[in-house]
Protein backbone atom coordinates (compact mmCIF):
# COMPACT_ATOMS: atom_id res chain seq x y z
CA UNK A 1 0.00 0.00 0.00
CA UNK A 2 1.38 3.38 -1.00
CA UNK A 3 0.82 6.23 1.43
CA UNK A 4 0.62 9.79 0.18
CA UNK A 5 2.72 12.23 2.17
CA UNK A 6 1.41 15.76 1.81
CA UNK A 7 3.83 18.39 0.64
CA UNK A 8 4.78 20.76 3.41
CA UNK A 9 6.27 24.19 2.97
CA UNK A 10 8.25 25.37 5.99
CA UNK A 11 8.49 29.16 6.12
CA UNK A 12 10.56 31.34 8.46
CA UNK A 13 8.88 34.77 8.62
CA UNK A 14 11.69 36.44 10.57
CA UNK A 15 13.96 38.97 8.90
CA UNK A 16 16.85 37.64 6.77
CA UNK A 17 19.45 38.47 9.42
CA UNK A 18 17.56 36.43 12.03
CA UNK A 19 17.20 33.51 9.62
CA UNK A 20 20.93 33.54 8.89
CA UNK A 21 21.80 33.49 12.61
CA UNK A 22 19.89 30.26 13.07
CA UNK A 23 16.84 28.46 11.72
CA UNK A 24 15.12 25.11 11.56
CA UNK A 25 15.03 25.03 7.77
CA UNK A 26 12.58 26.05 5.12
CA UNK A 27 12.48 29.22 3.10
CA UNK A 28 12.74 32.72 4.49
CA UNK A 29 9.91 35.12 3.68
CA UNK A 30 10.04 37.98 6.22
CA UNK A 31 6.68 39.23 7.47
CA UNK A 32 7.67 42.67 6.16
CA UNK A 33 7.66 41.21 2.60
CA UNK A 34 5.15 38.43 3.12
CA UNK A 35 2.24 39.57 0.95
CA UNK A 36 4.60 40.53 -1.87
CA UNK A 37 6.17 37.05 -1.84
CA UNK A 38 3.06 34.86 -1.60
CA UNK A 39 3.57 33.74 -5.19
CA UNK A 40 6.35 31.38 -4.04
CA UNK A 41 3.89 29.36 -1.92
CA UNK A 42 1.59 26.67 -3.26
CA UNK A 43 -1.88 26.88 -1.73
CA UNK A 44 -2.38 23.15 -2.40
CA UNK A 45 0.38 22.30 0.07
CA UNK A 46 0.43 22.62 3.83
CA UNK A 47 2.28 25.72 5.04
CA UNK A 48 4.05 25.67 8.42
CA UNK A 49 5.11 29.13 9.58
CA UNK A 50 7.58 29.99 12.30
CA UNK A 51 9.35 32.96 13.86
CA UNK A 52 11.11 33.64 17.16
CA UNK A 53 8.10 33.77 19.49
CA UNK A 54 5.07 32.87 17.35
CA UNK A 55 3.71 36.41 17.01
CA UNK A 56 4.86 37.12 13.45
CA UNK A 57 4.08 33.62 12.24
CA UNK A 58 0.56 33.95 13.66
CA UNK A 59 0.10 37.20 11.70
CA UNK A 60 1.40 35.46 8.58
CA UNK A 61 -0.97 32.54 9.13
CA UNK A 62 -3.91 34.93 9.32
CA UNK A 63 -2.84 36.52 6.02
CA UNK A 64 -2.76 33.13 4.34
CA UNK A 65 -6.13 32.12 5.74
CA UNK A 66 -7.64 35.39 4.46
CA UNK A 67 -6.15 34.62 1.03
CA UNK A 68 -7.90 31.24 0.95
CA UNK A 69 -5.12 28.89 2.04
CA UNK A 70 -6.64 25.91 3.85
CA UNK A 71 -3.69 24.03 5.38
CA UNK A 72 -1.91 26.66 7.47
CA UNK A 73 0.00 25.91 10.66
CA UNK A 74 1.82 28.17 13.10
CA UNK A 75 4.65 26.94 15.32
CA UNK A 76 3.20 27.99 18.66
CA UNK A 77 5.67 30.00 20.78
CA UNK A 78 8.24 30.04 17.94
CA UNK A 79 11.66 28.53 17.70
CA UNK A 80 12.90 30.24 20.86
CA UNK A 81 10.93 27.64 22.82
CA UNK A 82 12.37 24.62 21.04
CA UNK A 83 15.07 22.71 22.82
CA UNK A 84 17.86 22.12 20.32
C-alpha positions as CSV (number, residue, x, y, z in Angstrom):
1,X,0.0,0.0,0.0
2,X,1.4,3.4,-1.0
3,X,0.8,6.2,1.4
4,X,0.6,9.8,0.2
5,X,2.7,12.2,2.2
6,X,1.4,15.8,1.8
7,X,3.8,18.4,0.6
8,X,4.8,20.8,3.4
9,X,6.3,24.2,3.0
10,X,8.3,25.4,6.0
11,X,8.5,29.2,6.1
12,X,10.6,31.3,8.5
13,X,8.9,34.8,8.6
14,X,11.7,36.4,10.6
15,X,14.0,39.0,8.9
16,X,16.8,37.6,6.8
17,X,19.5,38.5,9.4
18,X,17.6,36.4,12.0
19,X,17.2,33.5,9.6
20,X,20.9,33.5,8.9
21,X,21.8,33.5,12.6
22,X,19.9,30.3,13.1
23,X,16.8,28.5,11.7
24,X,15.1,25.1,11.6
25,X,15.0,25.0,7.8
26,X,12.6,26.1,5.1
27,X,12.5,29.2,3.1
28,X,12.7,32.7,4.5
29,X,9.9,35.1,3.7
30,X,10.0,38.0,6.2
31,X,6.7,39.2,7.5
32,X,7.7,42.7,6.2
33,X,7.7,41.2,2.6
34,X,5.1,38.4,3.1
35,X,2.2,39.6,1.0
36,X,4.6,40.5,-1.9
37,X,6.2,37.0,-1.8
38,X,3.1,34.9,-1.6
39,X,3.6,33.7,-5.2
40,X,6.3,31.4,-4.0
41,X,3.9,29.4,-1.9
42,X,1.6,26.7,-3.3
43,X,-1.9,26.9,-1.7
44,X,-2.4,23.2,-2.4
45,X,0.4,22.3,0.1
46,X,0.4,22.6,3.8
47,X,2.3,25.7,5.0
48,X,4.0,25.7,8.4
49,X,5.1,29.1,9.6
50,X,7.6,30.0,12.3
51,X,9.4,33.0,13.9
52,X,11.1,33.6,17.2
53,X,8.1,33.8,19.5
54,X,5.1,32.9,17.4
55,X,3.7,36.4,17.0
56,X,4.9,37.1,13.4
57,X,4.1,33.6,12.2
58,X,0.6,34.0,13.7
59,X,0.1,37.2,11.7
60,X,1.4,35.5,8.6
61,X,-1.0,32.5,9.1
62,X,-3.9,34.9,9.3
63,X,-2.8,36.5,6.0
64,X,-2.8,33.1,4.3
65,X,-6.1,32.1,5.7
66,X,-7.6,35.4,4.5
67,X,-6.2,34.6,1.0
68,X,-7.9,31.2,1.0
69,X,-5.1,28.9,2.0
70,X,-6.6,25.9,3.8
71,X,-3.7,24.0,5.4
72,X,-1.9,26.7,7.5
73,X,0.0,25.9,10.7
74,X,1.8,28.2,13.1
75,X,4.6,26.9,15.3
76,X,3.2,28.0,18.7
77,X,5.7,30.0,20.8
78,X,8.2,30.0,17.9
79,X,11.7,28.5,17.7
80,X,12.9,30.2,20.9
81,X,10.9,27.6,22.8
82,X,12.4,24.6,21.0
83,X,15.1,22.7,22.8
84,X,17.9,22.1,20.3
